[in-house]
Each structure stands twice: as C-alpha cells, then as structure tokens.
C-alpha cells in the first residue's frame, strides 16, 4: 500500500512538474505576444501622428506661402506701375496721390496693414496709414541696407522685428524700385501685423493636445494656437523660443523634420513636425501631445494586462484542477475518501468561479462561428432584448435591430480579418427607452480556426447623458435672454426662466416637444429651409423671426440658433437664444410711419419720395440704367371734393391709392404728394432709352386702366380718370429739381391733351415708340416669311487656318433692308420672340455642321451659336437641343454654345445643371463677352466651360489703353489656369494679333480675317487646310 502510494506520488510529482512547466511556458508566450501587440500598437500610433503633424505643418506652410505670394503679386503690380511712370519720365506724383494709390491697393487685401513708398535715401515718401509718416527714416533698418548692399536683390521678407515707433512687432515685405537705367530708386514696402496668422490659426479645427506655431528664423514666436499663457497682453508675440533641437534643424538647412521635443513654452512633450516656409524666413511647427497620443495605448495596456491576469488565474485554476484529477486517478484505488474530498473541493472551486462570473456587472455573450448565442450572462435582465434562455442558439440577426446588426456585421468582419479585439458603441430601444452600450468583441479560436466571439458589453447610457449634461451646463444658461436646448432631433430638453417669461410656457409644458410649437405662421417653408441650411452649413443662424406666445399673441424676436457637436464632430444638441423686440419694433415703426408716410393713404409722402428719388439718381448713374418718374393728377377731383364733401374725397383718394398700388412692383415707390397728386418712381428699367420708354408707357397705361372701373363712394358709383406725365432719368448732370420740373411739365402737357391721357417730357420719344411698335410687328412675321438668314464669321488659329465659325443672325427686311442686330435682337428678347428664332438658328447651324461633316476638309470645324439667357432658361432647352442634333445628324462636339455672364445672375445653379446635361452629350460651351458682366470667378470655376471669349471692346483698345491690355492679359492667364481655350473677337489689325500671340492667345475672330458672310462665301475665302 505504501509502495503504491509512493509510486503514485512519484508519478504525480513528475506529471505536476511537466504540467507546471507547460503552463509557465504558455504564460511566457502569451506575455511575449501581448508585449509585441502593445509595442506594435504604440509604434503605429506614433507613425500615424508623425504623418498627421507633417501633413498639418505642410498645409499651414502652404497657406503662409500663398499669403506672401499674394502680397508679392500686389507689390509687384504696384512697383511695375510706379516704374512705368518713372520710365515715361512723368513728373513726381503729389504725396496725396501716392497715398491714395497705396490706400486703394492696401484695401484690396485684408491682410496688408500698411503700404509705403521709400525713396533711395531710405525716407518714407508716402504711406497708406499714419504708422510710417512721410519723412520717416528707414535707412537704418536691415532690410533697407540689404537692398543697398545687394543690387541683385528684388524682394525680401523680414523676420519679426520690434518697432520702437509703434511699440509692437511687425513683418515687412519689401520690393526694389528700379529706374529706367536700372538704378536703385527706392522701395515699395508692405507692413503686416502678425495677428493675421493668429486669426487664421483660430479658424483651424484642433485635435486635443495639438499645438500650431509660426516662428521666424531667429526663433521668435509670431503666432501660436493655443495661445501662450505666459505671453502677456501680446499673447507671446515676439517671445524667443530657444529650443536646441529646433536651432539644430534651422542650422542643418533641411526642409522639414519630425522630433520629440519638450515645449519651452508650456513644458509639454510633443511629437513636433517642423517645416520651413519655402523662400521665407519663417518656420511652421505643429505638435501633438504625447500623453494624449498614447491614451488609447494605455487603455489597451490595461485591457491586455487584465486579460493576461484573467488568463493566468483561470489557467492556474484549470491546472490545479487537472493535477487534482490526475492525483485522484492515481490514488483512486487506495484512497476513496480522498477522492470524494477532492471532488467536493473541485465543486467548491467551480462554485466560487460561477459566483465570480455572476458578480460581474457587465453582460457577457459568447457567439459560435455562425453568430448564434451559446452563452448569455446579465446581472440586470432588463438590459437584454429577451430572456437569456430564449436567446440561446438563436442568431443575433433575429433579435437585434437592423442598425445594430449592420454595426455588428462590420465589427465581425474586422475581427476575422485582423484577429484583434474590436470595440463598438450601439443603441438599443428597450421598453420604449433608447439605451446606449459599449462592447468589446474578442475572437475565440480552436487551434488555428475561428470558433466564435466573446463579447463583454457595458451599458453607458448614464455616462452619455452625463456628458451631454456637462456640455449643456457649460453654457451660461440662465441669462436675460430666452434660451432653449434640444437634442439632435429637435426635442426640447431644457428651457430657462426667461423663456417662460417671454413665451408663457413652463418648462414642463415644452419638454420633449419641437420648437415649431411656437411658430406664428408668418414665415413660409422657404424661410425655414434657408434658416436650417445656414445652421447646417455654418453652425449657426441669427435674425429676426415672428413667434407665438402661449396666449396666442404673435411677437417679434431676435433669434440665434447654434449647433453643438461632440469631440468627434457629431451633432448632439441645438441651443437657441432670443429676446423680445416687440417694443423696439413698435417704436421704430411709429417713428418711421410719422416721418415718411401719408397718414390718409398710408403711401410714401413727399419727403420719402424725394429721398428715394435722390438715391435712385445715384444708382442710375452708377449702374447706367434708366429710371422713370410719373406725376399723376385726378381729373376734376376738386369738383368732387366740393360737391360731395371731404369725407367722400378722402375715401376716393384711399381707393385710388389702393388700385394704383396693385399695379406696381414691390420695389417701386408710390407716393401721395398732396391733394389729388400722386407720384410713381420706377428704377432699373434698362440701359436702352427706347426700350425703357416702352416699359414706362406700358406701366402708365396699366395705372390709368386701374382707375377706369367705377368706384363706390357714399352709396354711389363714380367714374374717375387721371392725367399722367412721364420723365426718364439717367444723366448725372440732371438735378433732382430738374427731374421734378420735367415730370410736372409732362403732366401739364397731358392735362392740355384732355382727360385720361399721358405724355412724355420729350416729344421725340413718342415718335420713337411708334417706330419701335412697327418694328416689333414686322419682326413677328420675319420668321414665317423667311426674312431671317445666317451669316458666318471665320475663327482662325495662329497658323492662319480656319478652325470654326460663329453663326450670326441677320434680318433682310423687304423695305428697311438689312436691319442691324442691335435693333431687333434686344426687341426679340424682350417679347420672347428669341425662343422660336433661337431654335431656328440652332436648327440651321446643326444642318450646316452635318453638311461639313461629309467633307474631310471641313469635318473638324466648329460652329459657335449665341444663346440668349431667355432661350437658355426656357424649360426643356437641353432636350430640344439634343433633339435637333439627333434630327440633323450633327456631331455634338462640333457645336459650341456661346452664353453670356448675365445668364448666371439669377438661377445660376439651374443654368449649370442644363450645361452639365448638354456637356454629358459632347456639346461644348464658350463664355462670350467675358469681363463685361457678372464675372464671379468662384462660380466660374464650377461651370463646365471649354472656352473664354475676350470681348471686342477690350481687344479694340488694348494697344492704346493700359487697363484694356491688363484685362486681356489677365483673361488669357485665367483661361490658362482654368485649362480653358481662349479666343479674341474684334481683331482688326495685324498689331493686335501679334500682341495677342505674344501673350498666349492663339485663336482669333474679327475683320482682319473676314466679315460675316454667307456659308458659300465663307468656303471660298477661308482656307481650312
């Protein structure tokens, strides 16, 4: 018995040593693996941070370089202008003229603080501000001496320097002025406030622990975000940053580097990217705090350390259990009692293990490889989507919502691909209440095969709510302004006392409801769409709005809405603040009404009319458009007033005011001047005087027609007529008093002609209107009678060969002969005759393209067709154009539609969509008369254009007028930067063509190459090969 026990003990001792050795080796392997995972994760975190800070530093350096490049361009333009004047040996400009020029150039660029002109002795001649007064000596400055000592130096930018004159820091950007003989004539100097860089950095989104700084090469701080707390009132500007590694980098001459440095400003160790700004004495330094970078790494360290401890404890328990079983097996025959005691010990240990797992507050799920629940643990059963027993052997797709299933599918795909634990956050609605959870998914393996997933899930609903409450509490909630806070779906979460005082609603009455409950109904859907588009795009909106109190009273308020986002940039809340402006609005309205409106009719009075007329005169002179002033006087009003009484007369005046107002636009002014005399002010009627007269006459007849229906006065119907005088205005030399006299004279002529009549101040205009009416009648018959035809003007390449032609509409009138396009095309546009005429032009041009396609010599020619904005905006224009192309067999790529900039003044997005639709089928576009109209370069970049067409007014004067030459050169440069073709129209001389070729334009159109002719004449006169 003792021998057997001794043998069993010896065997068990060897078995125990082997099992313990295997267990310790496994733990060592696991520890090595977890250590490798942590080291790899740390390195990848640092590598990613290095890439981020390098990219961020490069972006900021590029912005700084671009800013100084714009400044260099501004200085270059200014120096060229001054040098040209020196070359022409013009007399010296007065200081006031130079200061005006410098101020005008400075105002073009927000980042320029001051521009100055310095003579060859270093004294300031003129400046755009008082900082460098005339006579101020800059000859002792380093930048001035550098220009004097280095004749080849054209421009430089200084490091940050302290100016005792203004007791502040500046950056100076200077450029040399050369005389005709190349001698040094002085400098053009631009002073920049370093605060522009802080302002730009403030607009950048920042990562936690990130810092961005701009230094000069002398290690002086120019800008930093976050601001340097120890920098005093100047925020650290000019502080010397003496950091050895940065100094070594500057001395090395390298362009960029990434290093771990302890910041001498705030003492935090960061991973810094240092980037030189090319060509400038500036350095960009971007860093991320290491302690912030490694937060996730420390979290993973604690997690894996915990996993290691759990595995070690569980492994030790299992090992002990295994050894116990083996001992029981060896001693089974000799010690039954010991076997029973060992069995009870095992049961006790298992009970403790179950108790340990049962005490864990987190939920634990185990899924098999197919995604079925095989184990469910939850202390709080309310956290489950069903009973634990009912979940077993069911697939997670059967019990979870679609959104959570999609998240879990993506997480499991990532888990299988990487073999690493994956964390997800999801939301589940339980018993009608949304609850948030955080899960850590770890793979379970059997050998090398994936066998399932262990999910440890913790509810974080309260934590999320606490975070939201902290963000809300961080705002100054209790204020004199009304305030409400909603969640991201618009449900009200909280309001303050001022909200209750203004609206009458208590907090309990509004919680969970949408703020639209306060809507007054005064604003349409478009107003609210624009409001929320501003909030989504810019993060906030403010303005005046009308809302309704609990008692039903509608009131005005000044409202500000702001979107609140969390650290990940996700929208979490909206905050609205407002104040009641009822009293202010009422006071303003009462003052305005008394000062500017007639108390009887509510119309503008003479004072307001004269004020608007004076403003309209200025606008008319500035934009070149005509306006019109009407004087209207009721016929026989005095007799009605005397016979029927003043009350009837007042009623008549009110009805007349109401009828006249129904005819006019909201932008027009209707005023009562006194008695029965009214005035009507129309503005922005057009630039063509004859067309403006037509419009004014049409409005005048509508006004007279509005009074023809009998009016009900004191129980009787009374017919009323009026006389109306019209005068047009645009000439800035005509005074306000003269315009009033002209309108009065026209009214006098109308009264002389009889009742219910109108007259213009200029008698010759009557005849012009009659002639225009006859021309319009003939134009309506021109297309049916076949009087319209197309001429073609060649478009020539720089090799002298024709590359295309522009189709130009002509009208052969049977009596008038050839009618000038400028006489009938605007008339066709005004009366929408341009739509059928334009369709006819497109049809003829496409047929010509199809005919040219049959001849190899002309197959590659293009035809440019002008399209009126009215024709382009016609619904279905793109479809009709494609139908014409299909019907005629013309190649879409050979058709070029010429549109003008006026097309994009209104509904420009719709116009762009039409262009994109045609562009998709190969049709090309040219922007005609570029530079004479809308010219929004930001929108121009979004248009699917193929060509810019330089207007002939600039080409005609480019050899004599510097401004025209500059515009043409800029247009050519712009087309090159946008990768567009460019063509110049109106080329009449060889000198003009040579100038255009020298500046990069290689396509031409004009009388130098041929006038508009028939297609037969075009083929005979213009070579294509």
Rosetta blueprint (number, residue, H / E / L):
1 X L
2 X H
3 X H
4 X H
5 X H
6 X H
7 X H
8 X H
9 X H
10 X H
11 X H
12 X H
13 X H
14 X H
15 X H
16 X H
17 X H
18 X H
19 X H
20 X H
21 X H
22 X H
23 X H
24 X H
25 X H
26 X H
27 X H
28 X H
29 X H
30 X H
31 X H
32 X H
33 X H
34 X H
35 X H
36 X H
37 X H
38 X H
39 X H
40 X H
41 X H
42 X H
43 X H
44 X H
45 X H
46 X H
47 X H
48 X H
49 X H
50 X H
51 X H
52 X H
53 X H
54 X H
55 X H
56 X H
57 X H
58 X H
59 X H
60 X H
61 X H
62 X H
63 X H
64 X H
65 X H
66 X H
67 X H
68 X H
69 X H
70 X H
71 X H
72 X H
73 X H
74 X H
75 X H
76 X H
77 X H
78 X H
79 X H
80 X H
81 X H
82 X H
83 X H
84 X H
85 X H
86 X H
87 X H
88 X L
89 X L
90 X L
91 X L
92 X L
93 X L
94 X L
95 X H
96 X H
97 X H
98 X H
99 X H
100 X H
101 X H
102 X H
103 X H
104 X H
105 X H
106 X H
107 X L
108 X L
109 X L
110 X L
111 X L
112 X L
113 X L
114 X E
115 X E
116 X E
117 X E
118 X E
119 X E
120 X L
121 X L
122 X L
123 X E
124 X E
125 X E
126 X E
127 X E
128 X L
129 X L
130 X L
131 X L
132 X L
133 X L
134 X L
135 X L
136 X L
137 X E
138 X L
139 X L
140 X L
141 X L
142 X H
143 X H
144 X H
145 X H
146 X H
147 X H
148 X H
149 X H
150 X L
151 X L
152 X L
153 X L
154 X L
155 X E
156 X E
157 X E
158 X L
159 X L
160 X L
161 X E
162 X E
163 X E
164 X L
165 X L
166 X L
167 X L
168 X E
169 X E
170 X E
171 X E
172 X E
173 X E
174 X E
175 X E
176 X E
177 X E
178 X E
179 X L
180 X L
181 X L
182 X L
183 X L
184 X E
185 X E
186 X E
187 X E
188 X E
189 X E
190 X E
191 X E
192 X E
193 X L
194 X L
195 X H
196 X H
197 X H
198 X H
199 X H
200 X H
201 X H
202 X H
203 X L
204 X L
205 X L
206 X L
207 X L
208 X L
209 X L
210 X E
211 X E
212 X E
213 X E
214 X E
215 X E
216 X E
217 X L
218 X L
219 X L
220 X E
221 X E
222 X E
223 X E
224 X E
225 X E
226 X L
227 X L
228 X L
229 X H
230 X H
231 X H
232 X H
233 X H
234 X H
235 X L
236 X L
237 X L
238 X L
239 X L
240 X E
241 X L
242 X L
243 X L
244 X H
245 X H
246 X H
247 X H
248 X H
249 X H
250 X H
251 X H
252 X H
253 X L
254 X L
255 X L
256 X E
257 X E
258 X E
259 X E
260 X E
261 X E
262 X E
263 X L
264 X L
265 X L
266 X L
267 X L
268 X L
269 X E
270 X E
271 X E
272 X E
273 X E
274 X E
275 X E
276 X E
277 X L
278 X L
279 X L
280 X L
281 X L
282 X E
283 X E
284 X E
285 X E
286 X E
287 X E
288 X E
289 X E
290 X H
291 X H
292 X H
293 X H
294 X L
295 X H
296 X H
297 X H
298 X H
299 X H
300 X H
301 X H
302 X H
303 X H
304 X H
305 X H
306 X H
307 X H
308 X H
309 X H
310 X H
311 X H
312 X H
313 X H
314 X H
315 X H
316 X H
317 X H
318 X H
319 X H
320 X H
321 X H
322 X H
323 X H
324 X H
325 X H
326 X H
327 X H
328 X H
329 X H
330 X H
331 X H
332 X L
333 X L
334 X L
335 X L
336 X H
337 X H
338 X H
339 X H
340 X H
341 X H
342 X H
343 X H
344 X H
345 X H
346 X H
347 X H
348 X H
349 X H
350 X H
351 X H
352 X H
353 X H
354 X H
355 X H
356 X H
357 X H
358 X H
359 X L
360 X L
361 X L
362 X L
363 X E
364 X E
365 X E
366 X E
367 X E
368 X E
369 X L
370 X L
371 X L
372 X E
373 X E
374 X E
375 X E
376 X E
377 X E
378 X L
379 X L
380 X L
381 X H
382 X H
383 X H
384 X L
385 X L
386 X L
387 X L
388 X H
389 X H
390 X H
391 X H
392 X E
393 X L
394 X L
395 X E
396 X H
397 X H
398 X H
399 X H
400 X L
401 X L
402 X H
403 X H
404 X H
405 X H
406 X H
407 X H
408 X H
409 X H
410 X H
411 X H
412 X H
413 X H
414 X H
415 X H
416 X H
417 X H
418 X H
419 X L
420 X L
421 X L
422 X E
423 X E
424 X E
425 X E
426 X E
427 X E
428 X E
429 X E
430 X E
431 X L
432 X L
433 X E
434 X E
435 X E
436 X E
437 X E
438 X E
439 X E
440 X E
441 X E
442 X E
443 X E
444 X E
445 X E
446 X E
447 X L
448 X L
449 X E
450 X E
451 X E
452 X E
453 X E
454 X E
455 X E
456 X E
457 X E
458 X E
459 X E
460 X L
461 X H
462 X H
463 X H
464 X H
465 X H
466 X H
467 X H
468 X H
469 X H
470 X H
471 X H
472 X H
473 X H
474 X L
475 X L
476 X L
477 X L
478 X L
479 X L
480 X L
481 X L
482 X E
483 X E
484 X E
485 X E
486 X E
487 X E
488 X L
489 X L
490 X L
491 X E
492 X E
493 X E
494 X E
495 X E
496 X L
497 X H
498 X H
499 X H
500 X H
501 X H
502 X H
503 X H
504 X L
505 X L
506 X L
507 X H
508 X H
509 X H
510 X H
511 X L
512 X L
513 X L
514 X E
515 X H
516 X H
517 X H
518 X H
519 X E
520 X L
521 X L
522 X L
523 X L
524 X L
525 X H
526 X H
527 X H
528 X H
529 X H
530 X H
531 X H
532 X H
533 X H
534 X H
535 X H
536 X H
537 X H
538 X H
539 X L
540 X E
541 X E
542 X E
543 X E
544 X E
545 X E
546 X E
547 X E
548 X E
549 X L
550 X L
551 X L
552 X L
553 X L
554 X E
555 X E
556 X E
557 X E
558 X E
559 X E
560 X E
561 X E
562 X E
563 X E
564 X E
565 X E
566 X L
567 X L
568 X L
569 X L
570 X L
571 X E
572 X E
573 X E
574 X E
575 X E
576 X E
577 X E
578 X E
579 X E
580 X E
581 X L
582 X H
583 X H
584 X H
585 X H
586 X H
587 X H
588 X H
589 X H
590 X H
591 X H
592 X H
593 X H
594 X H
595 X H
596 X H
597 X E
598 X L
599 X L
600 X L
601 X L
602 X L
603 X L
604 X E
605 X L
606 X H
607 X H
608 X H
609 X H
610 X H
611 X H
612 X H
613 X H
614 X H
615 X H
616 X H
617 X H
618 X H
619 X H
620 X H
621 X H
622 X H
623 X H
624 X L
625 X L
626 X L
627 X E
628 X E
629 X E
630 X E
631 X E
632 X E
633 X E
634 X E
635 X L
636 X L
637 X H
638 X H
639 X H
640 X H
641 X H
642 X H
643 X H
644 X H
645 X L
646 X H
647 X H
648 X H
649 X H
650 X H
651 X H
652 X H
653 X H
654 X H
655 X H
656 X H
657 X H
658 X H
659 X H
660 X H
661 X H
662 X H
663 X H
664 X L
665 X L
666 X L
667 X L
668 X L
669 X E
670 X E
671 X E
672 X E
673 X E
674 X E
675 X L
676 X L
677 X E
678 X E
679 X E
680 X E
681 X E
682 X E
683 X L
684 X L
685 X L
686 X L
687 X L
688 X L
689 X H
690 X H
691 X H
692 X H
693 X H
694 X H
695 X H
696 X H
697 X H
698 X H
699 X H
700 X H
701 X H
702 X H
703 X H
704 X H
705 X H
706 X H
707 X L
708 X L
709 X L
710 X L
711 X E
712 X E
713 X E
714 X L
715 X L
716 X E
717 X E
718 X E
719 X L
720 X L
721 X L
722 X E
723 X E
724 X E
725 X E
726 X E
727 X E
728 X E
729 X E
730 X L
731 X L
732 X L
733 X L
734 X L
735 X L
736 X H
737 X H
738 X H
739 X H
740 X H
741 X H
742 X H
743 X H
744 X H
745 X H
746 X H
747 X H
748 X H
749 X H
750 X H
751 X H
752 X H
753 X L
754 X L
755 X L
756 X L
757 X L
758 X E
759 X E
760 X E
761 X L
762 X L
763 X H
764 X H
765 X H
766 X H
767 X H
768 X H
769 X H
770 X H
771 X H
772 X H
773 X H
774 X H
775 X H
776 X H
777 X H
778 X H
779 X H
780 X H
781 X H
782 X H
783 X L
784 X L
785 X L
786 X L
787 X L
788 X E
789 X E
790 X E
791 X E
792 X E
793 X E
794 X E
795 X E
796 X E
797 X E
798 X L
799 X L
800 X L
801 X L
802 X E
803 X E
804 X E
805 X E
806 X E
807 X E
808 X E
809 X E
810 X E
811 X E
812 X E
813 X E
814 X L
815 X L
816 X L
817 X E
818 X E
819 X E
820 X L
821 X H
822 X H
823 X H
824 X H
825 X H
826 X H
827 X H
828 X H
829 X H
830 X H
831 X L
832 X L
833 X L
834 X H
835 X H
836 X H
837 X H
838 X H
839 X H
840 X H
841 X H
842 X H
843 X H
844 X H
845 X H
846 X H
847 X H
848 X H
849 X H
850 X H
851 X H
852 X H
853 X H
854 X L
855 X L
856 X L
857 X L
858 X L
859 X L
860 X L
861 X L
862 X E
863 X E
864 X E
865 X E
866 X E
867 X L
868 X L
869 X H
870 X H
871 X H
872 X H
873 X L
874 X L
875 X L
876 X L
877 X H
878 X H
879 X H
880 X H
881 X H
882 X H
883 X H
884 X H
885 X H
886 X H
887 X H
888 X H
889 X L
890 X L
891 X L
892 X H
893 X H
894 X H
895 X E
896 X E
897 X E
898 X E
899 X E
900 X E
901 X H
902 X H
903 X H
904 X H
905 X L
906 X L
907 X L
908 X H
909 X H
910 X H
911 X H
912 X H
913 X H
914 X H
915 X H
916 X H
917 X H
918 X H
919 X H
920 X L
921 X L
922 X L
923 X L
924 X E
925 X E
926 X E
927 X E
928 X E
929 X E
930 X E
931 X L
932 X L
933 X L
934 X L
935 X L
936 X L
937 X H
938 X H
939 X H
940 X H
941 X L
942 X L
943 X L
944 X L
945 X L
946 X L
947 X E
948 X E
949 X E
950 X E
951 X L
952 X H
953 X H
954 X H
955 X H
956 X H
957 X H
958 X L
959 X L
960 X L
961 X L
962 X H
963 X H
964 X H
965 X H
966 X H
967 X H
968 X H
969 X H
970 X H
971 X H
972 X H
973 X H
974 X H
975 X H
976 X H
977 X H
978 X L
979 X L
980 X L
981 X E
982 X E
983 X E
984 X E
985 X E
986 X L
987 X L
988 X L
989 X L
990 X H
991 X H
992 X H
993 X H
994 X H
995 X H
996 X H
997 X H
998 X H
999 X L
1000 X L
1001 X L
1002 X L
1003 X E
1004 X E
1005 X E
1006 X L
1007 X L
1008 X L
1009 X L
1010 X L
1011 X L
1012 X L
1013 X E
1014 X L
1015 X H
1016 X H
1017 X H
1018 X H
1019 X H
1020 X H
1021 X H
1022 X L
1023 X L
1024 X L
1025 X L
